[in-house]
Amino acid sequence: MFDGLRKKFANVIKGFVKSEEAKAEQPEPEKQAVKEPAEHAAEVRPVATKMSNEQPNDAAPEKKKEPEIMPIVKPERIPDTHSNLSHEHVEEQREQKPMAKNTDAKKEVNEPLIKLGVGTKIKRAIFSTVVLSAPEISELSEKLRISMLESDVSYEVADGFVNDLNTRLAGKKIDSKRINQAVTESIRSSLSDSLARSKADFDVFELISKKQQTGEPFVILFLGPNGTGKTTTIAKLASKLKSSGITCVLSASDTFRAAAIEQIEHHANKIGVPVIKGRYGADPASIAFDAIAYAKAHRASVVLVDSAGRQETNANLIREVEKMARVSKPDLTVYVGESTSGNAITGQIKEFRKHVRVDGVILTKLDCDAKGGNALSISHETGIPILFFGTGESYDALLSYDPSIIIDAIIPSNAS
């Protein structure tokens, strides 16, 4: 499940981390050495030496017209012949002077330089950390947003996720050797906060336990379109209740299809729970009433009421489910929908809510859904929590909603 979104996220993160690690490993740029005037002084030196050799030992140096190169570098003053410095010593001083200049130049070149990229794309600190810039974070977030939209996540949810992720990464110092882990952890945390809002503030089994104390059965009415796996989901929940020591009764109130009655009866026999049924075409509300009466008489704790698959556009069947809700007075009304239906499921739920109360959602066929984006969107769009996930055909393939299931499926932790 969530294969498509997992692959998209993995590719985006891999590409981003690879580029960041490459930037972090780049050597720091060096200044280009600035040419020192010493080079020109070296060119002038032979001229100055020649001039000094042509002067007679007993005569003062004559002022000669400066050569054309002299405005670039002023020549050294020619020493007086009566000076205490010898000619060889003067030459030695001239040779050492430009060397001192070159040494200083090399010292400047070797000094470390931290050069910031355009717009401060990446800052490399002296503690081997990197700081992601706003443009860089925005590029990563936009790619993740597109991945979510392509996987049936609603725009509002994707936008909220991106904004939260931007806040988490902005100005965060990241160890240059743990970029992948840091980004992954931030994405997982952002997803966790987003999905936590989809969790119900109640526990179905706790509600059942409280109702047991009154001696009245806890009634759950199941709604949903055709083919979503509603009847199979009822059988899975019955099996789950029985394994928890809770007695239940099934109500075959889908009288619109003769095969539906046979189907739920087959499941009841396999699980070992009683089923109340009627003839094909009978009033579904009356079947539900009889099932509740049976539960009271036999002290069963829960009644699971099936109903005919209904499209939200079928007015006659919608009126029928309204009647079922009035007669059975369910403690919980659950909408069963396919995870493969994409964002259409949110519109269906909203339409059902115009006619009957909906307390929770069960998403089926999650094992067949490569996208699974609506699991991230339903609660945000409808305000209704997800109660269970259907992940297969077996009776134990009904998982209580847990955000970590989705997070681990979309972006496995690599914190190790």
Contacts in CASP RR format, 6 or more apart in sequence:
PFRMAT RR
TARGET T0000
AUTHOR 0000-0000-0000
METHOD contacts of the structure
MODEL  1
MFDGLRKKFANVIKGFVKSEEAKAEQPEPEKQAVKEPAEHAAEVRPVATK
MSNEQPNDAAPEKKKEPEIMPIVKPERIPDTHSNLSHEHVEEQREQKPMA
KNTDAKKEVNEPLIKLGVGTKIKRAIFSTVVLSAPEISELSEKLRISMLE
SDVSYEVADGFVNDLNTRLAGKKIDSKRINQAVTESIRSSLSDSLARSKA
DFDVFELISKKQQTGEPFVILFLGPNGTGKTTTIAKLASKLKSSGITCVL
SASDTFRAAAIEQIEHHANKIGVPVIKGRYGADPASIAFDAIAYAKAHRA
SVVLVDSAGRQETNANLIREVEKMARVSKPDLTVYVGESTSGNAITGQIK
EFRKHVRVDGVILTKLDCDAKGGNALSISHETGIPILFFGTGESYDALLS
YDPSIIIDAIIPSNAS
1 339 0 8 1.000
1 366 0 8 1.000
1 367 0 8 1.000
1 369 0 8 1.000
1 370 0 8 1.000
1 372 0 8 1.000
1 391 0 8 1.000
1 409 0 8 1.000
2 151 0 8 1.000
2 369 0 8 1.000
2 370 0 8 1.000
2 371 0 8 1.000
2 372 0 8 1.000
2 373 0 8 1.000
2 375 0 8 1.000
2 406 0 8 1.000
2 409 0 8 1.000
2 410 0 8 1.000
3 370 0 8 1.000
4 151 0 8 1.000
4 370 0 8 1.000
4 371 0 8 1.000
5 147 0 8 1.000
5 148 0 8 1.000
5 151 0 8 1.000
5 153 0 8 1.000
5 371 0 8 1.000
5 372 0 8 1.000
5 373 0 8 1.000
5 410 0 8 1.000
6 409 0 8 1.000
6 410 0 8 1.000
6 411 0 8 1.000
6 412 0 8 1.000
8 147 0 8 1.000
8 150 0 8 1.000
8 151 0 8 1.000
9 144 0 8 1.000
9 147 0 8 1.000
9 187 0 8 1.000
9 410 0 8 1.000
9 411 0 8 1.000
10 411 0 8 1.000
12 140 0 8 1.000
12 143 0 8 1.000
12 144 0 8 1.000
12 147 0 8 1.000
13 180 0 8 1.000
13 183 0 8 1.000
13 184 0 8 1.000
13 187 0 8 1.000
13 411 0 8 1.000
16 139 0 8 1.000
16 140 0 8 1.000
16 143 0 8 1.000
16 183 0 8 1.000
17 179 0 8 1.000
17 180 0 8 1.000
17 183 0 8 1.000
20 122 0 8 1.000
20 130 0 8 1.000
20 132 0 8 1.000
20 136 0 8 1.000
20 179 0 8 1.000
21 176 0 8 1.000
21 179 0 8 1.000
23 121 0 8 1.000
23 122 0 8 1.000
23 130 0 8 1.000
24 122 0 8 1.000
24 124 0 8 1.000
24 130 0 8 1.000
24 176 0 8 1.000
24 179 0 8 1.000
25 176 0 8 1.000
28 112 0 8 1.000
28 113 0 8 1.000
28 114 0 8 1.000
28 115 0 8 1.000
28 124 0 8 1.000
29 113 0 8 1.000
29 115 0 8 1.000
30 109 0 8 1.000
30 113 0 8 1.000
31 108 0 8 1.000
31 109 0 8 1.000
31 111 0 8 1.000
31 113 0 8 1.000
33 105 0 8 1.000
33 106 0 8 1.000
33 108 0 8 1.000
33 109 0 8 1.000
34 105 0 8 1.000
34 108 0 8 1.000
36 101 0 8 1.000
36 102 0 8 1.000
36 104 0 8 1.000
36 105 0 8 1.000
37 72 0 8 1.000
37 73 0 8 1.000
37 101 0 8 1.000
38 97 0 8 1.000
38 98 0 8 1.000
38 99 0 8 1.000
38 101 0 8 1.000
38 102 0 8 1.000
38 105 0 8 1.000
39 98 0 8 1.000
40 69 0 8 1.000
40 72 0 8 1.000
40 73 0 8 1.000
41 73 0 8 1.000
41 97 0 8 1.000
41 98 0 8 1.000
41 101 0 8 1.000
42 98 0 8 1.000
43 69 0 8 1.000
43 73 0 8 1.000
44 69 0 8 1.000
44 70 0 8 1.000
44 73 0 8 1.000
44 75 0 8 1.000
45 94 0 8 1.000
47 67 0 8 1.000
47 69 0 8 1.000
47 75 0 8 1.000
48 75 0 8 1.000
48 76 0 8 1.000
48 78 0 8 1.000
48 94 0 8 1.000
49 91 0 8 1.000
51 61 0 8 1.000
51 64 0 8 1.000
51 78 0 8 1.000
52 61 0 8 1.000
52 78 0 8 1.000
52 79 0 8 1.000
52 87 0 8 1.000
52 90 0 8 1.000
55 61 0 8 1.000
55 62 0 8 1.000
55 78 0 8 1.000
55 81 0 8 1.000
57 81 0 8 1.000
58 81 0 8 1.000
59 81 0 8 1.000
60 80 0 8 1.000
61 78 0 8 1.000
61 80 0 8 1.000
66 75 0 8 1.000
76 94 0 8 1.000
79 85 0 8 1.000
79 87 0 8 1.000
79 90 0 8 1.000
114 124 0 8 1.000
116 123 0 8 1.000
119 133 0 8 1.000
119 135 0 8 1.000
120 133 0 8 1.000
121 133 0 8 1.000
121 135 0 8 1.000
121 136 0 8 1.000
122 130 0 8 1.000
122 131 0 8 1.000
122 132 0 8 1.000
122 133 0 8 1.000
122 136 0 8 1.000
123 130 0 8 1.000
123 131 0 8 1.000
123 133 0 8 1.000
124 130 0 8 1.000
124 176 0 8 1.000
125 131 0 8 1.000
125 173 0 8 1.000
127 173 0 8 1.000
128 175 0 8 1.000
128 176 0 8 1.000
128 177 0 8 1.000
129 173 0 8 1.000
129 174 0 8 1.000
129 175 0 8 1.000
129 176 0 8 1.000
130 173 0 8 1.000
130 174 0 8 1.000
130 176 0 8 1.000
130 179 0 8 1.000
131 171 0 8 1.000
131 172 0 8 1.000
131 173 0 8 1.000
131 174 0 8 1.000
132 169 0 8 1.000
132 170 0 8 1.000
132 171 0 8 1.000
132 172 0 8 1.000
132 174 0 8 1.000
134 170 0 8 1.000
137 165 0 8 1.000
137 166 0 8 1.000
137 169 0 8 1.000
137 170 0 8 1.000
138 166 0 8 1.000
140 169 0 8 1.000
140 183 0 8 1.000
141 162 0 8 1.000
141 165 0 8 1.000
141 166 0 8 1.000
142 162 0 8 1.000
144 161 0 8 1.000
144 162 0 8 1.000
144 165 0 8 1.000
144 187 0 8 1.000
145 158 0 8 1.000
145 159 0 8 1.000
145 161 0 8 1.000
145 162 0 8 1.000
148 157 0 8 1.000
148 158 0 8 1.000
148 161 0 8 1.000
148 373 0 8 1.000
148 376 0 8 1.000
149 155 0 8 1.000
149 158 0 8 1.000
150 371 0 8 1.000
151 371 0 8 1.000
151 372 0 8 1.000
151 373 0 8 1.000
152 342 0 8 1.000
152 343 0 8 1.000
152 371 0 8 1.000
152 372 0 8 1.000
152 373 0 8 1.000
152 374 0 8 1.000
152 377 0 8 1.000
153 373 0 8 1.000
153 374 0 8 1.000
153 376 0 8 1.000
153 377 0 8 1.000
154 343 0 8 1.000
154 346 0 8 1.000
154 377 0 8 1.000
154 380 0 8 1.000
154 381 0 8 1.000
156 377 0 8 1.000
156 380 0 8 1.000
156 381 0 8 1.000
157 194 0 8 1.000
157 376 0 8 1.000
157 377 0 8 1.000
157 380 0 8 1.000
157 381 0 8 1.000
160 194 0 8 1.000
161 190 0 8 1.000
161 191 0 8 1.000
161 194 0 8 1.000
164 190 0 8 1.000
164 193 0 8 1.000
164 194 0 8 1.000
165 186 0 8 1.000
165 187 0 8 1.000
165 190 0 8 1.000
168 186 0 8 1.000
168 189 0 8 1.000
168 190 0 8 1.000
169 183 0 8 1.000
169 186 0 8 1.000
172 182 0 8 1.000
172 186 0 8 1.000
174 182 0 8 1.000
174 183 0 8 1.000
175 182 0 8 1.000
180 414 0 8 1.000
181 414 0 8 1.000
181 415 0 8 1.000
184 411 0 8 1.000
184 413 0 8 1.000
184 414 0 8 1.000
184 415 0 8 1.000
185 413 0 8 1.000
185 415 0 8 1.000
187 411 0 8 1.000
188 407 0 8 1.000
188 411 0 8 1.000
188 413 0 8 1.000
191 376 0 8 1.000
191 403 0 8 1.000
191 406 0 8 1.000
191 407 0 8 1.000
191 410 0 8 1.000
191 411 0 8 1.000
192 403 0 8 1.000
192 404 0 8 1.000
192 407 0 8 1.000
194 376 0 8 1.000
194 380 0 8 1.000
195 376 0 8 1.000
195 403 0 8 1.000
195 406 0 8 1.000
195 407 0 8 1.000
196 403 0 8 1.000
197 379 0 8 1.000
197 380 0 8 1.000
198 375 0 8 1.000
198 376 0 8 1.000
198 378 0 8 1.000
198 379 0 8 1.000
198 380 0 8 1.000
198 385 0 8 1.000
198 386 0 8 1.000
198 401 0 8 1.000
198 403 0 8 1.000
199 385 0 8 1.000
199 386 0 8 1.000
199 401 0 8 1.000
199 403 0 8 1.000
200 360 0 8 1.000
200 385 0 8 1.000
200 386 0 8 1.000
200 387 0 8 1.000
200 401 0 8 1.000
201 385 0 8 1.000
204 332 0 8 1.000
204 387 0 8 1.000
205 244 0 8 1.000
205 246 0 8 1.000
207 218 0 8 1.000
207 331 0 8 1.000
207 332 0 8 1.000
208 218 0 8 1.000
208 241 0 8 1.000
208 246 0 8 1.000
208 301 0 8 1.000
208 302 0 8 1.000
211 217 0 8 1.000
211 218 0 8 1.000
211 301 0 8 1.000
211 331 0 8 1.000
212 218 0 8 1.000
212 301 0 8 1.000
215 299 0 8 1.000
216 296 0 8 1.000
217 249 0 8 1.000
217 292 0 8 1.000
217 295 0 8 1.000
217 296 0 8 1.000
217 300 0 8 1.000
217 301 0 8 1.000
217 302 0 8 1.000
217 303 0 8 1.000
218 301 0 8 1.000
218 302 0 8 1.000
218 303 0 8 1.000
218 331 0 8 1.000
218 332 0 8 1.000
219 292 0 8 1.000
219 302 0 8 1.000
219 303 0 8 1.000
219 305 0 8 1.000
219 328 0 8 1.000
219 329 0 8 1.000
219 330 0 8 1.000
219 331 0 8 1.000
219 332 0 8 1.000
220 237 0 8 1.000
220 302 0 8 1.000
220 303 0 8 1.000
220 304 0 8 1.000
220 305 0 8 1.000
220 330 0 8 1.000
220 331 0 8 1.000
220 332 0 8 1.000
220 333 0 8 1.000
220 334 0 8 1.000
221 288 0 8 1.000
221 305 0 8 1.000
221 307 0 8 1.000
221 324 0 8 1.000
221 325 0 8 1.000
221 328 0 8 1.000
221 330 0 8 1.000
221 332 0 8 1.000
221 333 0 8 1.000
221 334 0 8 1.000
222 230 0 8 1.000
222 233 0 8 1.000
222 234 0 8 1.000
222 304 0 8 1.000
222 305 0 8 1.000
222 306 0 8 1.000
222 307 0 8 1.000
222 334 0 8 1.000
222 336 0 8 1.000
223 230 0 8 1.000
223 307 0 8 1.000
223 309 0 8 1.000
223 310 0 8 1.000
223 321 0 8 1.000
223 333 0 8 1.000
223 334 0 8 1.000
223 335 0 8 1.000
223 336 0 8 1.000
223 352 0 8 1.000
223 356 0 8 1.000
223 358 0 8 1.000
224 230 0 8 1.000
224 307 0 8 1.000
224 309 0 8 1.000
224 310 0 8 1.000
224 335 0 8 1.000
224 336 0 8 1.000
224 337 0 8 1.000
224 348 0 8 1.000
224 352 0 8 1.000
225 309 0 8 1.000
225 310 0 8 1.000
225 311 0 8 1.000
225 312 0 8 1.000
225 337 0 8 1.000
225 348 0 8 1.000
226 309 0 8 1.000
226 310 0 8 1.000
226 311 0 8 1.000
227 309 0 8 1.000
227 338 0 8 1.000
228 309 0 8 1.000
228 336 0 8 1.000
228 337 0 8 1.000
228 338 0 8 1.000
228 341 0 8 1.000
228 364 0 8 1.000
229 336 0 8 1.000
229 337 0 8 1.000
229 338 0 8 1.000
229 364 0 8 1.000
229 365 0 8 1.000
230 306 0 8 1.000
230 307 0 8 1.000
230 309 0 8 1.000
230 336 0 8 1.000
230 337 0 8 1.000
231 254 0 8 1.000
231 260 0 8 1.000
231 263 0 8 1.000
231 264 0 8 1.000
231 267 0 8 1.000
231 306 0 8 1.000
232 267 0 8 1.000
232 364 0 8 1.000
232 393 0 8 1.000
233 336 0 8 1.000
233 362 0 8 1.000
233 364 0 8 1.000
233 388 0 8 1.000
233 390 0 8 1.000
233 398 0 8 1.000
234 250 0 8 1.000
234 264 0 8 1.000
234 267 0 8 1.000
234 304 0 8 1.000
234 306 0 8 1.000
235 250 0 8 1.000
235 264 0 8 1.000
235 267 0 8 1.000
235 268 0 8 1.000
235 270 0 8 1.000
235 271 0 8 1.000
235 395 0 8 1.000
236 390 0 8 1.000
236 395 0 8 1.000
236 396 0 8 1.000
236 397 0 8 1.000
236 398 0 8 1.000
237 304 0 8 1.000
237 388 0 8 1.000
237 398 0 8 1.000
238 248 0 8 1.000
238 250 0 8 1.000
238 267 0 8 1.000
238 268 0 8 1.000
238 271 0 8 1.000
238 273 0 8 1.000
238 304 0 8 1.000
239 271 0 8 1.000
239 395 0 8 1.000
239 396 0 8 1.000
239 398 0 8 1.000
240 395 0 8 1.000
240 396 0 8 1.000
240 398 0 8 1.000
241 247 0 8 1.000
241 248 0 8 1.000
241 301 0 8 1.000
241 302 0 8 1.000
242 248 0 8 1.000
242 271 0 8 1.000
242 272 0 8 1.000
242 273 0 8 1.000
246 301 0 8 1.000
246 302 0 8 1.000
247 273 0 8 1.000
247 298 0 8 1.000
247 299 0 8 1.000
247 300 0 8 1.000
247 301 0 8 1.000
247 302 0 8 1.000
248 273 0 8 1.000
248 295 0 8 1.000
248 300 0 8 1.000
248 301 0 8 1.000
248 302 0 8 1.000
248 303 0 8 1.000
248 304 0 8 1.000
249 273 0 8 1.000
249 274 0 8 1.000
249 275 0 8 1.000
249 276 0 8 1.000
249 291 0 8 1.000
249 294 0 8 1.000
249 295 0 8 1.000
249 298 0 8 1.000
249 300 0 8 1.000
249 302 0 8 1.000
249 303 0 8 1.000
249 304 0 8 1.000
250 264 0 8 1.000
250 267 0 8 1.000
250 268 0 8 1.000
250 273 0 8 1.000
250 274 0 8 1.000
250 275 0 8 1.000
250 276 0 8 1.000
250 291 0 8 1.000
250 303 0 8 1.000
250 304 0 8 1.000
250 306 0 8 1.000
251 275 0 8 1.000
251 276 0 8 1.000
251 287 0 8 1.000
251 288 0 8 1.000
251 290 0 8 1.000
251 291 0 8 1.000
251 292 0 8 1.000
251 303 0 8 1.000
251 304 0 8 1.000
251 305 0 8 1.000
251 306 0 8 1.000
252 260 0 8 1.000
252 261 0 8 1.000
252 264 0 8 1.000
252 265 0 8 1.000
252 275 0 8 1.000
252 276 0 8 1.000
252 277 0 8 1.000
252 278 0 8 1.000
252 287 0 8 1.000
252 306 0 8 1.000
253 284 0 8 1.000
253 285 0 8 1.000
253 287 0 8 1.000
253 288 0 8 1.000
253 291 0 8 1.000
253 305 0 8 1.000
253 306 0 8 1.000
253 307 0 8 1.000
253 308 0 8 1.000
253 324 0 8 1.000
254 260 0 8 1.000
254 261 0 8 1.000
254 264 0 8 1.000
254 284 0 8 1.000
254 306 0 8 1.000
254 307 0 8 1.000
254 308 0 8 1.000
254 309 0 8 1.000
255 261 0 8 1.000
255 278 0 8 1.000
255 279 0 8 1.000
255 280 0 8 1.000
255 281 0 8 1.000
255 282 0 8 1.000
255 283 0 8 1.000
255 284 0 8 1.000
255 287 0 8 1.000
255 308 0 8 1.000
256 281 0 8 1.000
256 284 0 8 1.000
256 308 0 8 1.000
256 309 0 8 1.000
256 317 0 8 1.000
257 280 0 8 1.000
257 308 0 8 1.000
258 280 0 8 1.000
260 306 0 8 1.000
260 308 0 8 1.000
261 277 0 8 1.000
261 278 0 8 1.000
261 280 0 8 1.000
264 275 0 8 1.000
264 277 0 8 1.000
264 306 0 8 1.000
265 275 0 8 1.000
265 277 0 8 1.000
268 274 0 8 1.000
268 275 0 8 1.000
270 395 0 8 1.000
271 395 0 8 1.000
274 294 0 8 1.000
274 298 0 8 1.000
274 300 0 8 1.000
276 287 0 8 1.000
276 290 0 8 1.000
276 291 0 8 1.000
276 294 0 8 1.000
277 287 0 8 1.000
278 287 0 8 1.000
284 307 0 8 1.000
284 308 0 8 1.000
284 320 0 8 1.000
284 324 0 8 1.000
285 320 0 8 1.000
285 323 0 8 1.000
285 324 0 8 1.000
285 326 0 8 1.000
285 327 0 8 1.000
285 328 0 8 1.000
286 327 0 8 1.000
288 303 0 8 1.000
288 305 0 8 1.000
288 324 0 8 1.000
288 327 0 8 1.000
288 328 0 8 1.000
289 327 0 8 1.000
289 328 0 8 1.000
291 303 0 8 1.000
291 305 0 8 1.000
292 303 0 8 1.000
292 328 0 8 1.000
294 300 0 8 1.000
295 301 0 8 1.000
295 302 0 8 1.000
295 303 0 8 1.000
303 328 0 8 1.000
305 324 0 8 1.000
305 328 0 8 1.000
305 330 0 8 1.000
307 321 0 8 1.000
307 324 0 8 1.000
308 317 0 8 1.000
308 320 0 8 1.000
309 317 0 8 1.000
310 317 0 8 1.000
310 318 0 8 1.000
310 320 0 8 1.000
310 321 0 8 1.000
311 317 0 8 1.000
311 348 0 8 1.000
312 318 0 8 1.000
312 347 0 8 1.000
312 348 0 8 1.000
312 351 0 8 1.000
312 352 0 8 1.000
313 351 0 8 1.000
318 352 0 8 1.000
318 355 0 8 1.000
319 355 0 8 1.000
321 355 0 8 1.000
321 356 0 8 1.000
322 355 0 8 1.000
322 356 0 8 1.000
325 333 0 8 1.000
325 356 0 8 1.000
325 357 0 8 1.000
332 359 0 8 1.000
332 360 0 8 1.000
333 356 0 8 1.000
333 357 0 8 1.000
333 358 0 8 1.000
333 359 0 8 1.000
333 360 0 8 1.000
334 358 0 8 1.000
334 359 0 8 1.000
334 360 0 8 1.000
334 361 0 8 1.000
334 362 0 8 1.000
334 387 0 8 1.000
335 348 0 8 1.000
335 349 0 8 1.000
335 352 0 8 1.000
335 358 0 8 1.000
335 360 0 8 1.000
335 361 0 8 1.000
335 362 0 8 1.000
335 384 0 8 1.000
336 361 0 8 1.000
336 362 0 8 1.000
336 364 0 8 1.000
337 345 0 8 1.000
337 348 0 8 1.000
337 361 0 8 1.000
337 362 0 8 1.000
337 363 0 8 1.000
337 364 0 8 1.000
338 345 0 8 1.000
338 363 0 8 1.000
338 364 0 8 1.000
338 365 0 8 1.000
338 369 0 8 1.000
339 363 0 8 1.000
339 364 0 8 1.000
339 365 0 8 1.000
339 366 0 8 1.000
339 368 0 8 1.000
339 369 0 8 1.000
339 372 0 8 1.000
339 373 0 8 1.000
339 374 0 8 1.000
339 375 0 8 1.000
339 389 0 8 1.000
340 365 0 8 1.000
340 368 0 8 1.000
340 369 0 8 1.000
340 371 0 8 1.000
340 372 0 8 1.000
341 348 0 8 1.000
341 374 0 8 1.000
342 371 0 8 1.000
342 372 0 8 1.000
342 373 0 8 1.000
342 374 0 8 1.000
343 374 0 8 1.000
343 377 0 8 1.000
343 381 0 8 1.000
345 374 0 8 1.000
345 378 0 8 1.000
346 374 0 8 1.000
346 377 0 8 1.000
346 378 0 8 1.000
346 381 0 8 1.000
346 382 0 8 1.000
347 381 0 8 1.000
349 358 0 8 1.000
349 361 0 8 1.000
349 378 0 8 1.000
349 382 0 8 1.000
349 384 0 8 1.000
350 381 0 8 1.000
350 382 0 8 1.000
352 358 0 8 1.000
353 382 0 8 1.000
353 384 0 8 1.000
358 382 0 8 1.000
358 384 0 8 1.000
359 384 0 8 1.000
360 384 0 8 1.000
360 385 0 8 1.000
360 386 0 8 1.000
360 387 0 8 1.000
361 378 0 8 1.000
361 379 0 8 1.000
361 382 0 8 1.000
361 384 0 8 1.000
361 385 0 8 1.000
361 386 0 8 1.000
361 387 0 8 1.000
362 386 0 8 1.000
362 387 0 8 1.000
362 388 0 8 1.000
362 389 0 8 1.000
362 390 0 8 1.000
362 398 0 8 1.000
363 374 0 8 1.000
363 375 0 8 1.000
363 378 0 8 1.000
363 386 0 8 1.000
363 388 0 8 1.000
363 389 0 8 1.000
363 390 0 8 1.000
364 390 0 8 1.000
365 390 0 8 1.000
365 392 0 8 1.000
366 372 0 8 1.000
366 375 0 8 1.000
366 389 0 8 1.000
366 390 0 8 1.000
366 391 0 8 1.000
367 390 0 8 1.000
367 391 0 8 1.000
367 392 0 8 1.000
367 397 0 8 1.000
375 386 0 8 1.000
375 389 0 8 1.000
375 406 0 8 1.000
376 406 0 8 1.000
378 384 0 8 1.000
378 386 0 8 1.000
379 385 0 8 1.000
379 386 0 8 1.000
385 401 0 8 1.000
386 401 0 8 1.000
387 400 0 8 1.000
387 401 0 8 1.000
388 398 0 8 1.000
388 399 0 8 1.000
388 400 0 8 1.000
388 401 0 8 1.000
389 398 0 8 1.000
389 399 0 8 1.000
389 401 0 8 1.000
389 405 0 8 1.000
390 397 0 8 1.000
390 398 0 8 1.000
390 399 0 8 1.000
391 397 0 8 1.000
391 398 0 8 1.000
391 399 0 8 1.000
399 405 0 8 1.000
END
